[in-house]
Amino acid sequence: MSRDDATLEIVQAAKCELAENALRLFGSLRLRVTGFSMLPAIWPGDLLLIRRQAMEQILPGDIVLFARDGRLIAHRVVCKTGDWATPSLITRGDALPSFDSAVSAAELLGRVCGMFRAGEWIEPRKRLGFGARVLALLVSRSGRAAGIFSRLRAAWLRAGKRKGLCQN
C-alpha cells in the first residue's frame, strides 16, 4: 500500500467516525454521494438526508447508511435476519449483482429519509420501477455503463439548466 493510499484510508475512517458521531449527537446528517452502487435510485452528486434509526425501525425497501471497513455505504435493505436479540439486515446496492454481508446493529448508522437532487428534496422510493430495474441491471453488468449513464445524466441536467435560464 502506498503512502497516499494509507493517508486516504485514514481520512475515510475519520469521516466515517465523524458521521457516526454526528448522527448519534444530532440525529441527522447530510452526505454527498460519490459512488454508483445505487443507480438509478441514487446518483453521484445527490445529497442524502440520513436520520438515526434503530434496527427495529428499519423495513425492507428502506435505504440505510452503514459503516464498514472505514467506509460509509448506503444500500437498500432486502430483508431482516437473525433473532430478536441480534437482528441484522441483508442489503444490496441496486446496481450491484450480489448482496452485502449482514449489517449488524453496531454498523447501522441510519435511514435515508430524503435526497436533494436538481434543486428539490425527494423521498426515496421503496422499490424501483421497471425502467429503473433495467437500468440497474445494465449498470450491474458493466462499470463502463455506470460512467456513461452518469455523464449522459449530467449533460442532460446541464442542458435543462441552460434551457431554464432562457425561458420566460
C-alpha contacts under 8 A as a table, 3 or more apart, distances in Angstrom:
res1	aa1	res2	aa2	distance
1	M	5	D	6.13
1	M	6	A	6.64
2	S	5	D	5.19
2	S	6	A	6.33
3	R	6	A	5.11
3	R	7	T	6.20
4	D	7	T	5.07
4	D	8	L	6.12
5	D	8	L	5.04
5	D	9	E	6.16
6	A	9	E	5.09
6	A	10	I	6.30
7	T	10	I	5.13
7	T	11	V	6.22
8	L	11	V	5.08
8	L	12	Q	6.11
9	E	12	Q	5.13
9	E	13	A	6.11
9	E	70	G	7.24
10	I	13	A	5.14
10	I	14	A	6.18
11	V	14	A	5.07
11	V	15	K	6.22
12	Q	15	K	5.07
12	Q	16	C	6.14
12	Q	70	G	6.00
12	Q	71	R	6.13
13	A	16	C	5.04
13	A	17	E	6.21
13	A	69	D	7.82
13	A	70	G	4.15
13	A	71	R	6.36
14	A	17	E	5.10
14	A	18	L	6.07
14	A	70	G	7.76
15	K	18	L	5.00
15	K	19	A	6.09
16	C	19	A	5.19
16	C	20	E	6.22
16	C	67	A	6.65
16	C	70	G	6.05
16	C	71	R	5.94
16	C	72	L	5.96
17	E	20	E	5.09
17	E	21	N	6.16
18	L	21	N	5.13
18	L	22	A	6.06
19	A	22	A	5.08
19	A	23	L	6.18
19	A	29	L	7.19
20	E	23	L	5.26
20	E	24	R	6.24
20	E	109	L	6.30
21	N	24	R	5.08
21	N	25	L	6.03
22	A	25	L	5.14
22	A	26	F	5.66
22	A	27	G	7.14
22	A	28	S	7.20
22	A	29	L	6.75
23	L	26	F	5.41
23	L	27	G	4.56
23	L	28	S	5.11
23	L	29	L	6.00
23	L	51	R	7.06
23	L	52	R	5.80
23	L	109	L	7.08
23	L	110	G	7.68
24	R	27	G	5.66
24	R	52	R	7.01
26	F	29	L	7.81
27	G	51	R	5.69
27	G	52	R	5.08
28	S	49	L	7.03
28	S	50	I	5.44
28	S	51	R	4.29
28	S	52	R	6.00
29	L	49	L	5.87
29	L	50	I	5.19
29	L	51	R	6.56
30	R	47	L	6.45
30	R	48	L	5.37
30	R	49	L	4.64
30	R	50	I	6.15
31	L	47	L	5.53
31	L	48	L	5.21
31	L	49	L	6.80
31	L	50	I	7.80
32	R	44	P	7.70
32	R	45	G	5.85
32	R	46	D	5.77
32	R	47	L	4.42
32	R	48	L	6.23
33	V	42	I	7.80
33	V	43	W	6.95
33	V	44	P	4.94
33	V	45	G	5.22
33	V	46	D	5.46
33	V	47	L	6.24
33	V	48	L	7.19
34	T	43	W	7.95
34	T	44	P	4.73
34	T	45	G	6.25
35	G	38	M	7.70
35	G	43	W	7.61
35	G	44	P	5.71
36	F	39	L	5.61
36	F	42	I	7.88
36	F	43	W	6.61
36	F	44	P	6.42
36	F	95	A	7.29
36	F	146	A	6.54
37	S	75	H	7.76
37	S	93	G	4.98
37	S	94	D	6.32
37	S	95	A	5.02
37	S	96	L	5.96
38	M	41	A	5.79
38	M	42	I	5.23
38	M	43	W	7.05
38	M	74	A	7.74
38	M	75	H	6.64
38	M	93	G	4.95
38	M	94	D	4.71
38	M	95	A	5.41
38	M	96	L	7.76
38	M	136	A	7.92
39	L	42	I	5.27
39	L	43	W	5.73
39	L	94	D	6.24
39	L	95	A	5.55
39	L	135	L	7.75
39	L	136	A	5.95
39	L	139	V	7.49
39	L	146	A	7.75
40	P	43	W	6.27
40	P	94	D	7.58
40	P	95	A	7.58
40	P	132	A	6.03
40	P	135	L	6.78
40	P	136	A	6.18
41	A	94	D	7.50
41	A	124	P	7.35
41	A	125	R	7.70
41	A	128	L	7.28
41	A	132	A	7.55
42	I	46	D	6.64
43	W	46	D	5.66
43	W	150	S	7.52
44	P	150	S	7.65
46	D	115	M	6.37
46	D	116	F	5.87
46	D	117	R	5.47
47	L	115	M	5.48
47	L	116	F	4.98
47	L	117	R	6.90
48	L	112	V	6.43
48	L	113	C	7.66
48	L	114	G	5.92
48	L	115	M	4.57
48	L	116	F	6.47
49	L	112	V	5.73
49	L	113	C	5.68
49	L	114	G	5.03
49	L	115	M	6.04
49	L	116	F	7.94
50	I	65	L	7.39
50	I	110	G	5.86
50	I	111	R	5.37
50	I	112	V	4.46
50	I	113	C	5.75
50	I	114	G	7.29
51	R	110	G	5.24
51	R	111	R	5.51
51	R	112	V	6.57
51	R	113	C	6.58
52	R	109	L	6.09
52	R	110	G	4.15
52	R	111	R	6.47
53	Q	57	Q	6.14
53	Q	58	I	7.09
53	Q	109	L	7.18
53	Q	110	G	4.83
53	Q	111	R	6.15
54	A	57	Q	5.43
54	A	58	I	7.01
54	A	105	A	7.70
54	A	110	G	7.49
55	M	58	I	5.49
55	M	87	P	7.33
55	M	88	S	7.75
55	M	105	A	6.04
55	M	108	L	7.50
56	E	59	L	8.00
58	I	62	D	6.64
58	I	111	R	7.40
59	L	62	D	5.73
59	L	77	V	7.08
59	L	79	C	7.61
59	L	80	K	7.72
60	P	76	R	7.67
60	P	77	V	4.89
60	P	78	V	5.24
60	P	79	C	5.19
60	P	80	K	7.14
60	P	126	K	7.94
61	G	76	R	5.94
61	G	77	V	5.30
61	G	78	V	6.29
61	G	125	R	7.87
61	G	126	K	4.44
61	G	127	R	6.21
62	D	76	R	5.66
62	D	77	V	5.53
62	D	111	R	6.90
62	D	112	V	7.42
62	D	126	K	5.89
63	I	74	A	6.41
63	I	75	H	5.36
63	I	76	R	4.16
63	I	77	V	6.04
63	I	111	R	5.88
63	I	112	V	5.45
63	I	124	P	7.71
63	I	126	K	7.93
64	V	74	A	5.38
64	V	75	H	5.72
64	V	76	R	6.23
64	V	77	V	6.95
64	V	108	L	7.39
64	V	109	L	7.50
64	V	110	G	5.68
64	V	111	R	4.24
64	V	112	V	5.63
65	L	72	L	6.67
65	L	73	I	5.48
65	L	74	A	4.33
65	L	75	H	6.77
65	L	108	L	6.37
65	L	109	L	5.48
65	L	110	G	5.34
65	L	111	R	5.99
65	L	112	V	6.93
66	F	72	L	5.78
66	F	73	I	5.37
66	F	74	A	6.50
66	F	103	V	7.49
66	F	107	E	5.28
66	F	108	L	4.45
66	F	109	L	5.03
66	F	110	G	7.05
67	A	70	G	6.58
67	A	71	R	5.61
67	A	72	L	4.69
67	A	73	I	6.25
67	A	107	E	5.20
67	A	108	L	6.69
67	A	109	L	6.94
68	R	71	R	5.35
68	R	72	L	6.52
68	R	73	I	7.38
68	R	107	E	6.68
74	A	93	G	7.64
74	A	112	V	7.93
75	H	91	T	5.87
75	H	92	R	5.45
75	H	93	G	4.77
75	H	94	D	7.33
76	R	91	T	5.33
76	R	92	R	5.55
76	R	93	G	6.05
76	R	94	D	6.97
77	V	80	K	7.68
77	V	89	L	6.47
77	V	90	I	5.90
77	V	91	T	4.37
77	V	92	R	6.72
78	V	89	L	7.53
78	V	90	I	5.54
78	V	91	T	5.26
78	V	92	R	6.85
79	C	89	L	6.03
79	C	90	I	5.35
79	C	91	T	7.24
80	K	87	P	6.96
80	K	88	S	5.78
80	K	89	L	4.56
80	K	90	I	6.08
81	T	87	P	5.83
81	T	88	S	5.24
81	T	89	L	6.02
81	T	90	I	7.17
82	G	85	A	7.93
82	G	86	T	5.86
82	G	87	P	4.59
82	G	88	S	5.82
83	D	86	T	5.46
83	D	87	P	5.41
84	W	87	P	5.68
86	T	104	S	7.84
86	T	105	A	7.85
87	P	104	S	6.91
87	P	105	A	7.05
88	S	102	A	5.90
88	S	103	V	5.33
88	S	104	S	4.76
88	S	105	A	6.44
89	L	102	A	5.46
89	L	103	V	4.93
89	L	104	S	6.68
90	I	99	F	6.91
90	I	100	D	6.52
90	I	101	S	6.73
90	I	102	A	4.99
90	I	103	V	6.35
91	T	99	F	5.87
91	T	100	D	5.51
91	T	101	S	7.62
91	T	102	A	7.21
91	T	103	V	7.43
92	R	96	L	6.69
92	R	98	S	6.63
92	R	99	F	4.60
92	R	100	D	5.56
93	G	96	L	5.07
93	G	99	F	7.59
94	D	133	R	7.98
94	D	136	A	6.00
95	A	136	A	4.50
95	A	137	L	6.28
95	A	138	L	7.93
95	A	139	V	5.62
95	A	140	S	4.62
96	L	99	F	7.70
96	L	136	A	7.77
96	L	137	L	7.98
96	L	139	V	7.76
96	L	140	S	4.82
97	P	137	L	7.93
97	P	140	S	5.64
97	P	141	R	7.57
100	D	103	V	7.88
103	V	107	E	6.12
103	V	108	L	6.71
104	S	107	E	5.28
104	S	108	L	6.39
105	A	108	L	5.16
106	A	109	L	7.92
112	V	115	M	7.72
112	V	124	P	7.41
113	C	123	E	6.29
113	C	124	P	6.83
114	G	121	W	6.33
114	G	122	I	5.58
114	G	123	E	4.61
114	G	124	P	6.01
115	M	121	W	5.46
115	M	122	I	5.29
115	M	123	E	6.30
115	M	124	P	6.86
116	F	119	G	6.58
116	F	120	E	5.43
116	F	121	W	4.38
116	F	122	I	6.35
117	R	120	E	5.55
117	R	121	W	6.41
117	R	122	I	7.36
118	A	157	L	7.67
125	R	128	L	6.91
128	L	131	G	7.97
128	L	132	A	5.60
128	L	133	R	5.83
129	G	132	A	5.26
129	G	133	R	6.13
130	F	133	R	5.12
130	F	134	V	6.33
131	G	134	V	5.14
131	G	135	L	6.29
132	A	135	L	5.05
132	A	136	A	6.07
133	R	136	A	4.98
133	R	137	L	6.10
134	V	137	L	5.06
134	V	138	L	6.30
135	L	138	L	5.11
135	L	139	V	6.21
136	A	139	V	5.09
136	A	140	S	6.02
137	L	140	S	5.04
137	L	141	R	6.37
138	L	141	R	5.32
138	L	142	S	6.44
138	L	145	A	6.77
139	V	142	S	5.20
139	V	143	G	6.18
139	V	144	R	7.78
139	V	145	A	5.31
139	V	146	A	5.14
140	S	143	G	7.04
142	S	145	A	5.22
142	S	146	A	6.95
143	G	146	A	5.25
143	G	147	G	6.76
144	R	147	G	5.24
144	R	148	I	6.29
145	A	148	I	5.02
145	A	149	F	6.04
146	A	149	F	5.29
146	A	150	S	5.99
147	G	150	S	5.06
147	G	151	R	6.14
148	I	151	R	5.24
148	I	152	L	6.14
149	F	152	L	5.06
149	F	153	R	6.02
150	S	153	R	5.16
150	S	154	A	6.17
151	R	154	A	5.06
151	R	155	A	6.16
152	L	155	A	5.17
152	L	156	W	6.11
153	R	156	W	4.99
153	R	157	L	6.13
154	A	157	L	5.11
154	A	158	R	6.16
155	A	158	R	5.08
155	A	159	A	6.10
156	W	159	A	5.12
156	W	160	G	6.17
157	L	160	G	5.03
157	L	161	K	6.26
158	R	161	K	5.17
158	R	162	R	6.32
159	A	162	R	5.18
159	A	163	K	6.07
160	G	163	K	5.02
160	G	164	G	6.01
161	K	164	G	5.03
161	K	165	L	6.34
162	R	165	L	5.25
162	R	166	C	6.70
163	K	166	C	5.40
163	K	167	Q	6.56
164	G	167	Q	5.40
